[in-house]
Amino acid sequence: MTPLARPTCYRCHKPEVACICDSLREVANQTPVWVIQHPRERRHPLGTARIARLGLEQVDVVVTNGSEPAPPLPPGAGLLYPGGSELAPEHALGALVVIDGTWPQAKSLYRRCPWLRALPHYALTPRELSRYRLRREPAPHCVSTIEAIVEALRRLEPHTPGLDGLLEAFDAMIDRQIDLSPGWHGPRAPRDWRHGFAEAASRMVAVDLDLGPRDAGPPLLLHTVAWRCDTGATFEAFVRPPETRRPHPCHLAHLELNDDELDEGLDVDALRAAFSTFVQPSDIVVAWSAKTLRALAEAELWHGETITLKSAFRQAHPNVRGPLEAALAHQELSSLDLGLKGRAGRQLGAVASLLSF
């Protein structure tokens, strides 16, 4: 008797038990995205181009083995590929072209498609390690297709809402696959998840911060703390909010701060000047979450090299989920007392404990 096929979602082409459609919300991207996909990647169960296809308003997926004519790319299209200039907001591409496949497949398509090689090339140095816990990347700077697309769109159109939701759908896809694979224990991980940081420890500065409540204005930075991994030196600064954007007492209580601390704070320009004396241009700023690093960039405090610790930790410990406290508990560590105030100071103490070499 022929076994019945598993029920399939014909929108995301995954089994219904692993369907990712409920995790996706369409993003109104301004830069059209063209995914040039290797045929063998089309039905790969863990392929991430499907997230782009379902989650972006302007996207085209072209499946090719390299023998077909060039697709009708818009004027000003640029290819995301190693060797070009680093992608930046001022490039304003007419379209973002991304090759989807394993690295050998991507190189094969690149060789076979002269129209790909003729496009302007743009490189992308990821700001965090790949979240792809089920598929080993060939090098630390390599990321999945959807991660590359999201990082590129963040640079080209930083104010487009919803891009983080694409990565949340990616995380959901990986988590569901792990849940459906009870015998999976993840790729072999190093004994110490920090092994790749040891040589850079002298340049690493851990940072945490807290913002004011969300409203119509730009992010309101209230409290910034930092800790140098090599010397243990600390930095702390409060920002005095404008009267029109005073945080509610309940919000301050949540951040474990008070009005007096904010009233004695700096203005934003003074904060930038003070932060730039503590963090040098050659340093690497690290934070537990990518959200913290994005807030630093939006506040124009830091645009240099960064590491997202959450991604690095989960790559080594894929079965440990939850907040920073879960990582601390898994390592059987206690938060360090750095003498810093507020929730941000407490969180940074936990990061410092994880990073104490």
C-alpha positions as CSV (number, residue, x, y, z in Angstrom):
1,M,0.0,0.0,0.0
2,T,1.4,3.4,-1.0
3,P,1.7,5.7,2.0
4,L,-0.2,9.0,1.8
5,A,1.9,12.1,1.2
6,R,2.1,14.6,4.0
7,P,-0.3,17.5,3.7
8,T,1.6,20.4,2.1
9,C,1.1,24.1,2.1
10,Y,1.2,25.1,-1.5
11,R,2.0,28.7,-0.7
12,C,5.4,28.2,1.1
13,H,5.8,24.6,-0.3
14,K,6.5,23.1,3.1
15,P,4.7,20.4,5.0
16,E,1.7,21.9,6.8
17,V,3.3,21.0,10.2
18,A,6.2,23.2,9.2
19,C,4.3,25.9,7.4
20,I,5.9,29.4,7.9
21,C,3.1,31.5,6.3
22,D,1.7,32.5,9.7
23,S,5.1,34.0,10.6
24,L,5.2,36.3,7.6
25,R,4.0,39.8,7.1
26,E,4.6,41.5,3.7
27,V,7.2,44.2,3.7
28,A,6.8,47.2,1.3
29,N,10.4,47.4,0.1
30,Q,11.3,50.3,-2.1
31,T,14.2,48.6,-3.8
32,P,13.1,45.7,-6.1
33,V,14.8,42.4,-5.2
34,W,15.7,39.9,-7.9
35,V,16.7,36.4,-6.6
36,I,18.6,34.4,-9.2
37,Q,18.1,30.8,-8.0
38,H,20.0,27.7,-8.8
39,P,17.6,24.9,-9.9
40,R,18.7,22.6,-7.1
41,E,17.9,25.2,-4.5
42,R,14.3,25.6,-5.7
43,R,12.8,22.8,-3.6
44,H,15.4,22.7,-0.8
45,P,13.4,22.2,2.4
46,L,15.5,24.8,4.2
47,G,15.9,27.3,1.4
48,T,15.3,30.8,2.5
49,A,14.4,32.5,-0.8
50,R,10.8,31.5,-0.2
51,I,10.8,33.9,2.8
52,A,11.8,36.7,0.4
53,R,9.3,35.6,-2.2
54,L,6.4,35.6,0.3
55,G,7.6,38.5,2.5
56,L,8.6,41.2,0.1
57,E,6.2,43.3,-1.9
58,Q,8.7,43.9,-4.8
59,V,10.5,40.6,-5.5
60,D,11.1,38.3,-8.5
61,V,12.6,34.8,-8.3
62,V,14.3,33.6,-11.5
63,V,15.3,29.9,-11.6
64,T,18.1,29.3,-14.1
65,N,21.0,27.0,-14.8
66,G,22.8,29.8,-16.6
67,S,21.8,28.9,-20.2
68,E,18.7,31.1,-20.4
69,P,18.8,34.8,-21.6
70,A,19.2,37.5,-19.1
71,P,15.9,38.5,-17.3
72,P,14.6,42.0,-17.8
73,L,16.4,43.6,-14.8
74,P,15.5,47.3,-14.1
75,P,18.1,50.0,-14.9
76,G,20.6,50.6,-12.1
77,A,20.5,47.0,-10.9
78,G,23.5,45.9,-8.8
79,L,24.7,42.4,-7.8
80,L,25.4,41.4,-4.2
81,Y,28.7,39.5,-4.6
82,P,32.1,39.4,-3.0
83,G,34.7,41.7,-4.5
84,G,32.7,44.9,-5.0
85,S,32.6,48.0,-3.0
86,E,30.8,47.8,0.4
87,L,27.1,48.4,-0.1
88,A,26.0,51.7,1.4
89,P,22.8,53.9,1.5
90,E,24.1,56.3,-1.1
91,H,24.2,53.6,-3.8
92,A,20.4,53.8,-4.3
93,L,20.2,50.7,-6.6
94,G,17.5,50.3,-9.2
95,A,17.3,46.7,-8.1
96,L,19.1,44.4,-5.7
97,V,20.2,41.1,-7.4
98,V,21.1,38.2,-5.2
99,I,22.2,34.7,-6.2
100,D,20.4,31.9,-4.2
101,G,22.2,28.6,-3.7
102,T,25.1,27.0,-2.0
103,W,28.4,28.8,-2.5
104,P,29.5,26.3,-5.2
105,Q,26.1,26.7,-6.9
106,A,26.4,30.5,-6.7
107,K,29.9,30.5,-8.2
108,S,28.7,28.2,-10.9
109,L,25.8,30.5,-11.9
110,Y,28.1,33.5,-11.8
111,R,30.5,31.8,-14.2
112,R,27.7,30.8,-16.6
113,C,25.9,34.1,-16.6
114,P,27.8,36.9,-18.3
115,W,25.0,39.3,-17.6
116,L,25.5,38.7,-13.9
117,R,29.2,39.5,-14.2
118,A,28.4,42.6,-16.2
119,L,26.4,44.1,-13.3
120,P,28.0,46.5,-10.8
121,H,29.1,44.5,-7.8
122,Y,28.5,45.3,-4.2
123,A,30.0,43.5,-1.2
124,L,28.2,43.0,2.1
125,T,30.1,42.4,5.4
126,P,27.4,41.1,7.8
127,R,27.1,42.8,11.1
128,E,26.2,39.5,12.9
129,L,26.9,35.8,12.4
130,S,24.4,33.7,10.5
131,R,21.4,32.4,12.3
132,Y,21.3,29.3,10.0
133,R,21.8,26.7,12.7
134,L,20.8,23.8,10.5
135,R,23.1,24.5,7.6
136,R,26.8,25.1,8.1
137,E,28.1,28.1,6.4
138,P,31.6,27.8,4.8
139,A,33.0,30.9,6.7
140,P,31.9,33.2,9.5
141,H,31.1,36.0,7.1
142,C,28.7,33.9,5.0
143,V,25.0,34.2,5.6
144,S,21.8,32.8,4.1
145,T,20.0,34.4,1.2
146,I,17.3,36.0,3.4
147,E,19.8,37.3,5.9
148,A,21.8,38.9,3.0
149,I,18.7,40.5,1.6
150,V,17.6,41.9,4.9
151,E,21.0,43.3,5.7
152,A,21.2,44.9,2.2
153,L,17.7,46.5,2.5
154,R,18.6,47.8,6.0
155,R,21.4,49.7,4.4
156,L,19.6,50.9,1.3
157,E,16.3,51.8,3.0
158,P,16.8,51.9,6.8
159,H,13.4,53.4,7.5
160,T,11.4,50.6,5.8
161,P,9.4,48.9,8.6
162,G,9.0,45.1,8.9
163,L,12.4,43.9,7.8
164,D,13.1,42.3,11.2
165,G,9.9,40.3,10.7
166,L,11.6,38.5,7.8
167,L,14.3,37.3,10.1
168,E,11.8,36.3,12.8
169,A,10.1,34.1,10.1
170,F,13.5,32.6,9.3
171,D,14.0,31.9,13.0
172,A,10.6,30.3,13.2
173,M,11.4,28.1,10.2
174,I,14.6,26.8,11.8
175,D,12.9,26.4,15.2
176,R,10.1,24.3,13.7
177,Q,12.5,22.2,11.8
178,I,14.4,21.5,15.0
179,D,11.2,20.6,16.8
180,L,10.3,18.1,14.1
181,S,13.8,16.5,14.2
182,P,14.0,15.0,17.7
183,G,17.3,13.3,16.9
184,W,19.0,16.4,15.8
185,H,21.7,17.8,18.0
186,G,23.0,20.5,15.8
187,P,26.4,20.8,14.1
188,R,29.4,20.0,16.2
189,A,30.1,23.1,18.3
190,P,33.3,24.3,19.8
191,R,33.7,23.7,23.5
192,D,33.9,27.4,24.2
193,W,31.4,29.4,22.1
194,R,33.7,32.5,22.5
195,H,36.6,30.8,20.7
196,G,36.4,33.1,17.7
197,F,36.6,36.2,19.9
198,A,39.8,35.5,21.9
199,E,42.1,37.3,19.4
200,A,39.8,40.3,19.2
201,A,39.2,40.6,22.9
202,S,41.6,43.6,23.3
203,R,39.4,45.5,20.8
204,M,35.9,44.4,22.0
205,V,33.6,46.8,23.9
206,A,30.3,45.5,25.1
207,V,27.4,48.0,25.0
208,D,23.8,48.1,26.3
209,L,21.3,50.9,26.3
210,D,17.7,51.8,27.0
211,L,15.4,53.9,24.9
212,G,12.3,56.0,25.7
213,P,8.8,54.8,24.8
214,R,7.9,54.4,21.1
215,D,6.2,57.4,19.7
216,A,6.1,59.4,16.4
217,G,9.6,60.8,16.9
218,P,13.1,59.3,16.3
219,P,14.4,56.8,18.9
220,L,14.9,58.6,22.3
221,L,18.2,57.4,23.9
222,L,18.0,57.6,27.7
223,H,20.8,55.5,29.1
224,T,24.0,54.1,27.5
225,V,26.5,51.8,29.2
226,A,29.7,50.2,27.9
227,W,32.4,47.8,29.3
228,R,35.9,47.1,27.8
229,C,36.6,43.4,27.7
230,D,40.3,43.8,28.1
231,T,40.6,46.3,31.0
232,G,37.2,46.2,32.6
233,A,36.8,50.0,32.2
234,T,33.2,51.2,32.1
235,F,31.3,54.0,30.6
236,E,27.9,55.4,31.6
237,A,25.8,58.3,30.4
238,F,22.3,59.5,30.7
239,V,20.6,61.7,28.1
240,R,18.3,64.6,29.2
241,P,15.0,64.2,27.3
242,P,13.2,67.2,25.9
243,E,10.2,68.3,27.9
244,T,7.9,67.2,25.1
245,R,9.1,63.6,25.3
246,R,9.4,63.0,29.0
247,P,9.1,59.3,29.8
248,H,6.1,58.2,31.9
249,P,7.1,57.2,35.5
250,C,6.0,53.6,34.7
251,H,8.4,53.5,31.8
252,L,11.2,54.8,34.0
253,A,10.4,52.2,36.6
254,H,10.7,49.5,34.0
255,L,14.1,50.8,33.1
256,E,15.0,51.0,36.8
257,L,15.8,54.8,36.3
258,N,14.5,58.0,37.9
259,D,13.9,61.6,36.8
260,D,16.9,63.0,38.7
261,E,19.3,60.8,36.8
262,L,17.9,62.0,33.5
263,D,17.7,65.7,34.5
264,E,21.4,65.6,35.2
265,G,22.1,63.9,31.9
266,L,23.9,65.1,28.7
267,D,22.5,66.3,25.5
268,V,22.9,64.0,22.5
269,D,25.9,65.8,21.0
270,A,27.7,65.6,24.3
271,L,26.9,61.9,24.6
272,R,28.4,61.3,21.1
273,A,31.6,63.2,22.1
274,A,31.9,61.2,25.4
275,F,31.2,57.9,23.7
276,S,33.8,58.5,21.0
277,T,36.5,59.0,23.6
278,F,35.7,55.7,25.3
279,V,35.3,53.6,22.0
280,Q,38.1,53.9,19.5
281,P,37.6,53.6,15.7
282,S,39.5,50.3,15.6
283,D,37.3,48.8,18.3
284,I,34.6,46.1,17.8
285,V,31.3,47.0,19.5
286,V,29.4,43.9,20.8
287,A,25.9,43.6,22.1
288,W,23.6,40.8,23.0
289,S,20.9,41.8,20.5
290,A,21.0,43.3,17.0
291,K,18.4,45.8,18.2
292,T,21.0,47.4,20.5
293,L,23.4,47.8,17.6
294,R,20.8,49.3,15.3
295,A,19.9,51.8,18.0
296,L,23.6,52.8,18.3
297,A,23.7,53.3,14.6
298,E,20.5,55.3,14.5
299,A,21.7,57.5,17.3
300,E,25.0,58.0,15.3
301,L,27.1,56.7,18.2
302,W,28.7,53.9,16.2
303,H,29.1,52.8,12.6
304,G,32.1,50.5,12.9
305,E,32.6,46.8,13.3
306,T,30.0,45.0,15.4
307,I,29.2,41.5,16.7
308,T,25.8,40.2,17.8
309,L,26.4,37.9,20.7
310,K,23.0,36.3,20.6
311,S,23.6,34.9,17.1
312,A,27.1,33.7,18.1
313,F,25.8,32.0,21.2
314,R,22.9,30.3,19.4
315,Q,25.1,29.0,16.7
316,A,27.1,27.1,19.3
317,H,24.1,26.2,21.5
318,P,21.1,25.9,19.1
319,N,18.9,24.3,21.7
320,V,19.2,27.2,24.2
321,R,16.4,29.7,23.5
322,G,15.0,32.6,25.4
323,P,16.5,35.9,26.7
324,L,20.1,36.7,27.8
325,E,19.3,35.2,31.3
326,A,18.8,31.8,29.6
327,A,22.3,31.9,28.1
328,L,23.7,32.9,31.5
329,A,21.9,30.0,33.2
330,H,23.0,27.5,30.6
331,Q,26.6,28.5,31.2
332,E,26.0,28.4,35.0
333,L,27.2,32.0,35.4
334,S,26.0,34.9,37.5
335,S,25.8,38.5,36.3
336,L,28.8,40.7,37.2
337,D,28.3,43.8,39.2
338,L,29.9,46.5,37.1
339,G,28.7,49.4,39.3
340,L,26.4,50.7,36.6
341,K,22.8,51.8,37.1
342,G,19.5,50.7,35.7
343,R,18.3,47.8,33.7
344,A,21.0,48.4,31.0
345,G,23.7,48.2,33.7
346,R,22.3,45.0,34.9
347,Q,22.1,43.5,31.4
348,L,25.6,44.6,30.6
349,G,26.8,42.8,33.7
350,A,25.3,39.6,32.3
351,V,27.0,40.2,29.0
352,A,30.3,40.9,30.8
353,S,30.0,37.6,32.6
354,L,29.5,35.7,29.4
355,L,32.5,37.4,27.8
356,S,34.9,37.1,30.7
357,F,37.8,35.3,29.0
